[in-house]
């Protein structure tokens, strides 16, 4: 179990840097696919929350799970407001990649905290079951790829060298593993129901990220038009989680 969590958090954190690396070496390609990745990530987060994490939590703690989902939504909202860190499209004519409005240091710090929370969610998922852990890992990984494209984009615009950009993001990615390891060793000392309360909060976080950060960006980009490609990518993200859940269950 411990090694599964380590590998999963490594994939969810460090391997997701591939999104940023694509931006460094293939900027036009990264910009071209970024919104499709965002669409797919939004769907996978919704799928993981509603099709895997919430049903698992509801089965154990009942309707209380929905209270903690709401708590997760409020907590991540307060977290973003406190940090002054949120996603938005760069309004310049040559960018379709996520950026952040604040300083590079804020982005790095915010990314580290965000990855830390992802690591906790991954560990909690595996402590409940392999299926929940794997689904959570995939949702985190898919979300982090466009996230890393945005982080790399901010640092590029702030004049950081490629080597520093990779180094800083590598260390922030490692906080995913730190969060996962910390959760793994702390959970045995906590009440039995803690995992399911925490998973419900994680579901709320996933729902918030998808509906408050990712989907609004897609809507803004479409400018009121029905974008079939992005819609299909979002649905594919949901369907992929549903299929994965079905396969793992059987």
One Martini backbone bead per residue (centre of mass of N, CA, C, O) as a GRO file, in nm:
protein
  250
    1UNK     BB    1   0.058   0.062  -0.022
    2UNK     BB    2   0.289   0.265   0.010
    3UNK     BB    3   0.403   0.230  -0.283
    4UNK     BB    4   0.149   0.318  -0.427
    5UNK     BB    5   0.147   0.606  -0.315
    6UNK     BB    6   0.422   0.695  -0.418
    7UNK     BB    7   0.371   0.648  -0.719
    8UNK     BB    8   0.110   0.817  -0.745
    9UNK     BB    9   0.234   1.090  -0.643
   10UNK     BB   10   0.447   1.102  -0.864
   11UNK     BB   11   0.249   1.115  -1.097
   12UNK     BB   12   0.072   1.359  -0.989
   13UNK     BB   13   0.335   1.541  -0.986
   14UNK     BB   14   0.599   1.498  -1.162
   15UNK     BB   15   0.478   1.386  -1.435
   16UNK     BB   16   0.293   1.646  -1.482
   17UNK     BB   17   0.533   1.824  -1.598
   18UNK     BB   18   0.489   1.763  -1.901
   19UNK     BB   19   0.320   2.010  -1.964
   20UNK     BB   20   0.548   2.221  -1.925
   21UNK     BB   21   0.755   2.093  -2.123
   22UNK     BB   22   0.588   2.138  -2.374
   23UNK     BB   23   0.597   2.447  -2.360
   24UNK     BB   24   0.909   2.480  -2.387
   25UNK     BB   25   0.928   2.304  -2.677
   26UNK     BB   26   0.591   2.332  -2.760
   27UNK     BB   27   0.407   2.594  -2.755
   28UNK     BB   28   0.192   2.571  -2.980
   29UNK     BB   29   0.093   2.291  -2.896
   30UNK     BB   30   0.012   2.359  -2.604
   31UNK     BB   31  -0.201   2.573  -2.682
   32UNK     BB   32  -0.379   2.387  -2.859
   33UNK     BB   33  -0.436   2.159  -2.614
   34UNK     BB   34  -0.511   2.289  -2.338
   35UNK     BB   35  -0.831   2.299  -2.347
   36UNK     BB   36  -0.867   1.993  -2.381
   37UNK     BB   37  -0.734   1.922  -2.114
   38UNK     BB   38  -0.927   2.082  -1.938
   39UNK     BB   39  -1.183   1.934  -2.018
   40UNK     BB   40  -1.092   1.651  -1.931
   41UNK     BB   41  -1.029   1.729  -1.637
   42UNK     BB   42  -1.310   1.823  -1.556
   43UNK     BB   43  -1.445   1.546  -1.604
   44UNK     BB   44  -1.262   1.373  -1.414
   45UNK     BB   45  -1.331   1.522  -1.152
   46UNK     BB   46  -1.635   1.469  -1.158
   47UNK     BB   47  -1.617   1.164  -1.178
   48UNK     BB   48  -1.455   1.112  -0.917
   49UNK     BB   49  -1.655   1.246  -0.722
   50UNK     BB   50  -1.945   1.105  -0.818
   51UNK     BB   51  -1.844   0.790  -0.892
   52UNK     BB   52  -1.634   0.733  -0.634
   53UNK     BB   53  -1.598   0.902  -0.371
   54UNK     BB   54  -1.889   0.958  -0.271
   55UNK     BB   55  -2.005   0.669  -0.262
   56UNK     BB   56  -1.796   0.571  -0.053
   57UNK     BB   57  -1.871   0.772   0.171
   58UNK     BB   58  -2.181   0.723   0.186
   59UNK     BB   59  -2.167   0.421   0.272
   60UNK     BB   60  -2.045   0.508   0.565
   61UNK     BB   61  -2.172   0.827   0.642
   62UNK     BB   62  -2.371   0.930   0.455
   63UNK     BB   63  -2.509   1.249   0.453
   64UNK     BB   64  -2.250   1.375   0.576
   65UNK     BB   65  -2.085   1.396   0.316
   66UNK     BB   66  -2.223   1.662   0.206
   67UNK     BB   67  -2.111   1.849   0.421
   68UNK     BB   68  -1.807   1.801   0.340
   69UNK     BB   69  -1.830   1.897   0.056
   70UNK     BB   70  -1.905   2.184   0.129
   71UNK     BB   71  -1.650   2.233   0.295
   72UNK     BB   72  -1.453   2.199   0.057
   73UNK     BB   73  -1.556   2.437  -0.110
   74UNK     BB   74  -1.507   2.656   0.103
   75UNK     BB   75  -1.205   2.607   0.159
   76UNK     BB   76  -1.097   2.656  -0.134
   77UNK     BB   77  -1.207   2.941  -0.153
   78UNK     BB   78  -1.051   3.060   0.086
   79UNK     BB   79  -0.772   2.978  -0.010
   80UNK     BB   80  -0.770   3.149  -0.270
   81UNK     BB   81  -0.828   3.422  -0.137
   82UNK     BB   82  -0.589   3.424   0.060
   83UNK     BB   83  -0.368   3.384  -0.169
   84UNK     BB   84  -0.440   3.515  -0.448
   85UNK     BB   85  -0.522   3.245  -0.631
   86UNK     BB   86  -0.590   3.211  -0.984
   87UNK     BB   87  -0.751   3.137  -1.272
   88UNK     BB   88  -0.667   3.257  -1.608
   89UNK     BB   89  -0.672   3.412  -1.891
   90UNK     BB   90  -0.483   3.540  -2.115
   91UNK     BB   91  -0.560   3.843  -2.296
   92UNK     BB   92  -0.380   3.797  -2.508
   93UNK     BB   93  -0.348   3.707  -2.849
   94UNK     BB   94  -0.113   3.458  -2.787
   95UNK     BB   95  -0.309   3.311  -2.562
   96UNK     BB   96  -0.434   2.968  -2.419
   97UNK     BB   97  -0.309   2.980  -2.131
   98UNK     BB   98  -0.277   2.942  -1.820
   99UNK     BB   99  -0.289   3.192  -1.563
  100UNK     BB  100  -0.158   3.428  -1.330
  101UNK     BB  101  -0.185   3.740  -1.160
  102UNK     BB  102   0.055   3.699  -0.991
  103UNK     BB  103   0.332   3.625  -0.870
  104UNK     BB  104   0.567   3.387  -0.897
  105UNK     BB  105   0.582   3.320  -0.594
  106UNK     BB  106   0.280   3.265  -0.560
  107UNK     BB  107   0.261   3.034  -0.760
  108UNK     BB  108   0.463   2.844  -0.622
  109UNK     BB  109   0.324   2.831  -0.347
  110UNK     BB  110   0.043   2.745  -0.449
  111UNK     BB  111   0.136   2.485  -0.589
  112UNK     BB  112   0.245   2.343  -0.339
  113UNK     BB  113  -0.025   2.333  -0.182
  114UNK     BB  114  -0.190   2.192  -0.395
  115UNK     BB  115  -0.014   1.933  -0.409
  116UNK     BB  116  -0.044   1.855  -0.114
  117UNK     BB  117  -0.349   1.801  -0.131
  118UNK     BB  118  -0.333   1.586  -0.349
  119UNK     BB  119  -0.167   1.384  -0.181
  120UNK     BB  120  -0.381   1.335   0.034
  121UNK     BB  121  -0.601   1.229  -0.156
  122UNK     BB  122  -0.446   0.985  -0.262
  123UNK     BB  123  -0.396   0.840   0.006
  124UNK     BB  124  -0.692   0.816   0.094
  125UNK     BB  125  -0.784   0.648  -0.141
  126UNK     BB  126  -0.598   0.396  -0.086
  127UNK     BB  127  -0.703   0.348   0.211
  128UNK     BB  128  -0.979   0.255   0.103
  129UNK     BB  129  -0.891   0.192  -0.212
  130UNK     BB  130  -0.764   0.119  -0.512
  131UNK     BB  131  -0.983   0.251  -0.688
  132UNK     BB  132  -0.987   0.532  -0.556
  133UNK     BB  133  -0.685   0.593  -0.585
  134UNK     BB  134  -0.665   0.573  -0.895
  135UNK     BB  135  -0.880   0.781  -0.968
  136UNK     BB  136  -0.750   1.017  -0.817
  137UNK     BB  137  -0.480   1.017  -0.966
  138UNK     BB  138  -0.590   1.071  -1.250
  139UNK     BB  139  -0.732   1.338  -1.186
  140UNK     BB  140  -0.480   1.486  -1.092
  141UNK     BB  141  -0.304   1.449  -1.341
  142UNK     BB  142  -0.498   1.585  -1.550
  143UNK     BB  143  -0.503   1.859  -1.400
  144UNK     BB  144  -0.186   1.920  -1.385
  145UNK     BB  145  -0.106   1.964  -1.676
  146UNK     BB  146  -0.243   2.246  -1.728
  147UNK     BB  147  -0.130   2.372  -1.473
  148UNK     BB  148   0.173   2.357  -1.562
  149UNK     BB  149   0.145   2.529  -1.810
  150UNK     BB  150   0.072   2.783  -1.650
  151UNK     BB  151   0.321   2.803  -1.466
  152UNK     BB  152   0.531   2.816  -1.688
  153UNK     BB  153   0.414   3.067  -1.827
  154UNK     BB  154   0.465   3.267  -1.601
  155UNK     BB  155   0.777   3.229  -1.577
  156UNK     BB  156   0.842   3.310  -1.862
  157UNK     BB  157   0.718   3.604  -1.838
  158UNK     BB  158   0.927   3.663  -1.587
  159UNK     BB  159   1.226   3.553  -1.700
  160UNK     BB  160   1.285   3.266  -1.661
  161UNK     BB  161   1.466   3.007  -1.681
  162UNK     BB  162   1.444   2.684  -1.767
  163UNK     BB  163   1.596   2.562  -1.526
  164UNK     BB  164   1.431   2.711  -1.303
  165UNK     BB  165   1.153   2.617  -1.379
  166UNK     BB  166   1.203   2.315  -1.339
  167UNK     BB  167   1.307   2.326  -1.048
  168UNK     BB  168   1.064   2.460  -0.906
  169UNK     BB  169   0.846   2.252  -1.009
  170UNK     BB  170   0.975   2.003  -0.888
  171UNK     BB  171   0.950   2.088  -0.588
  172UNK     BB  172   0.643   2.129  -0.589
  173UNK     BB  173   0.576   1.835  -0.678
  174UNK     BB  174   0.689   1.694  -0.414
  175UNK     BB  175   0.444   1.775  -0.225
  176UNK     BB  176   0.270   1.538  -0.299
  177UNK     BB  177   0.441   1.327  -0.145
  178UNK     BB  178   0.430   1.461   0.129
  179UNK     BB  179   0.123   1.447   0.167
  180UNK     BB  180   0.098   1.139   0.136
  181UNK     BB  181   0.288   1.049   0.365
  182UNK     BB  182   0.153   1.202   0.595
  183UNK     BB  183  -0.123   1.065   0.569
  184UNK     BB  184  -0.034   0.771   0.606
  185UNK     BB  185   0.087   0.818   0.909
  186UNK     BB  186  -0.174   0.966   1.044
  187UNK     BB  187  -0.437   0.797   1.014
  188UNK     BB  188  -0.395   0.574   1.248
  189UNK     BB  189  -0.440   0.826   1.473
  190UNK     BB  190  -0.728   0.838   1.370
  191UNK     BB  191  -1.032   0.816   1.318
  192UNK     BB  192  -1.199   0.597   1.119
  193UNK     BB  193  -1.383   0.831   0.970
  194UNK     BB  194  -1.181   1.036   0.854
  195UNK     BB  195  -1.141   0.945   0.559
  196UNK     BB  196  -1.440   1.010   0.471
  197UNK     BB  197  -1.438   1.304   0.538
  198UNK     BB  198  -1.190   1.378   0.364
  199UNK     BB  199  -1.303   1.271   0.094
  200UNK     BB  200  -1.539   1.468   0.082
  201UNK     BB  201  -1.362   1.716   0.066
  202UNK     BB  202  -1.217   1.632  -0.194
  203UNK     BB  203  -1.471   1.634  -0.367
  204UNK     BB  204  -1.522   1.937  -0.330
  205UNK     BB  205  -1.260   2.027  -0.460
  206UNK     BB  206  -1.307   1.902  -0.739
  207UNK     BB  207  -1.570   2.052  -0.800
  208UNK     BB  208  -1.458   2.336  -0.779
  209UNK     BB  209  -1.237   2.324  -0.992
  210UNK     BB  210  -1.424   2.250  -1.227
  211UNK     BB  211  -1.663   2.480  -1.188
  212UNK     BB  212  -1.470   2.744  -1.114
  213UNK     BB  213  -1.208   2.710  -1.307
  214UNK     BB  214  -1.245   2.541  -1.577
  215UNK     BB  215  -1.526   2.586  -1.712
  216UNK     BB  216  -1.518   2.900  -1.729
  217UNK     BB  217  -1.282   2.900  -1.934
  218UNK     BB  218  -1.437   2.761  -2.160
  219UNK     BB  219  -1.666   2.969  -2.180
  220UNK     BB  220  -1.488   3.212  -2.243
  221UNK     BB  221  -1.363   3.096  -2.504
  222UNK     BB  222  -1.642   3.047  -2.664
  223UNK     BB  223  -1.837   3.295  -2.648
  224UNK     BB  224  -2.131   3.130  -2.652
  225UNK     BB  225  -2.033   2.888  -2.801
  226UNK     BB  226  -2.047   2.570  -2.930
  227UNK     BB  227  -1.794   2.344  -2.828
  228UNK     BB  228  -1.753   2.032  -2.922
  229UNK     BB  229  -1.466   1.948  -2.841
  230UNK     BB  230  -1.485   2.028  -2.536
  231UNK     BB  231  -1.738   1.868  -2.470
  232UNK     BB  232  -1.624   1.588  -2.543
  233UNK     BB  233  -1.383   1.598  -2.349
  234UNK     BB  234  -1.551   1.613  -2.092
  235UNK     BB  235  -1.715   1.352  -2.137
  236UNK     BB  236  -1.464   1.170  -2.159
  237UNK     BB  237  -1.372   1.208  -1.868
  238UNK     BB  238  -1.621   1.080  -1.739
  239UNK     BB  239  -1.622   0.807  -1.894
  240UNK     BB  240  -1.342   0.711  -1.809
  241UNK     BB  241  -1.406   0.684  -1.509
  242UNK     BB  242  -1.644   0.490  -1.538
  243UNK     BB  243  -1.487   0.262  -1.679
  244UNK     BB  244  -1.269   0.225  -1.468
  245UNK     BB  245  -1.459   0.157  -1.235
  246UNK     BB  246  -1.583  -0.095  -1.369
  247UNK     BB  247  -1.324  -0.259  -1.414
  248UNK     BB  248  -1.225  -0.264  -1.115
  249UNK     BB  249  -1.478  -0.395  -0.990
  250UNK     BB  250  -1.442  -0.662  -1.191
   0.00000   0.00000   0.00000
